[in-house]
């Protein structure tokens, strides 16, 4: 089968045998209109109109901690209408776990259609991926400690949060610091440079960054649910916790009670936590977290999803 792969530019590597098409180009429009099936991980947008017989698999882009779609604070009729219009375009929604299934179904009013709880195919690489090859591609030595800083975006600002000085953090921890800005806040390659700091905002696969990281520093990002597949330590830098939880967005559960790592208020606290060994302190929480959120992230999610697509007969000539 011909598999088209949407990319931001032709420097992005696509799977072997796939045909790259630049998003917004005439080739991309033709591929989106003519394909029998679309697999997407965000809103379709761009005046999408589904053709007769065309199927849409929505994989979404993460298990949510923060409230989204119809659950976001404030009553906005236009947003509500847009959410329902969008979810009606999907035939199937993929969820990482049962918790995400419940949240996403209600948040997107996705009723009367199936949700497949099969884990995330993108996380298969965290089970059997080649970390050494990714390190080499990024210019990181095999014996170097790697910290990945990946905060989410904020509804009240357009730029990335500035809670971390990456270059100072690299010196303080004797580590390579990877800075992964959110797609809504950064332009690739323009925000974080310096000795032992690598801006990986433009790196096409977050999962491969999780694979090489020795520890994750995040806040409220759904990347926490992906990184926990690895079992490696997580640190939550959340100086704006009260504002974000109480006013800006809100949570589906209390992060402070269940986080599988320490909640920290400053870079000083972060550096101290990175120097300490807190694995034993959070072992029980981490185990419970993985049991709830990563039960299906076993390295075979892609296989199961493809099998279900074929069983549905969506790709039969």
C-alpha angles and dihedrals in degrees: 000000000000109000117196117200121201113223135174090232138348093264088078112099116231129196117281112279095017123121115231117220122184112238111254095017122123089252090053093050091049093048093049092049098044102039118108090216136026122201111195137166100200140027115314093222119155096097094297116189116182115231121225110281093011116135129208124204111192110201093176120210106260151338105280128238094164121063115262144183111352091006096060115116118267132037112267114166093193092054091048092051091048092050094052092044090052098047091050088064091065125087096188134013120208118216129191094217144352092270091057090046091059095044098045094046092057097036091055098031086237097168128156094022131091128265115200113213100199106129121254119301089207088064094057087091090063088066102044107007126130105248093177092061092051092048090051092049090052093046095246121145121236092241097047122108112238125205118189116206109196115161123174125240126267125231091222099052138046098208131069118273114263100214092122132054097208097196092049090046090053090054094043094052100030088234142123108254118210113199115205112186120198117257089245096055113036143050110220116264098004108092116048125037136145143095112331092357120111122189104218097172090115094046104118101220121050091187092066090053089052088050094059098037117103090199138008125225112194142134122210099340121131086232085090090072092052098044092053087070086075095052090224122138124281130200123197114212102194114156089152095049097126094047094046095044098040105034116006107048117332130218137257090223138009106276092191091060098046109025112130090221141031123298108225134192105199144018089256091058090045093053091048091050092049089053093051126072106236098159094108092047092056099031095104093047091046092052092049090047093053092046091056102037108024105038092115097039093097102132094266102079094109091052092052094047094049090048090054092049090053092045089055089057091230094139100042112126 
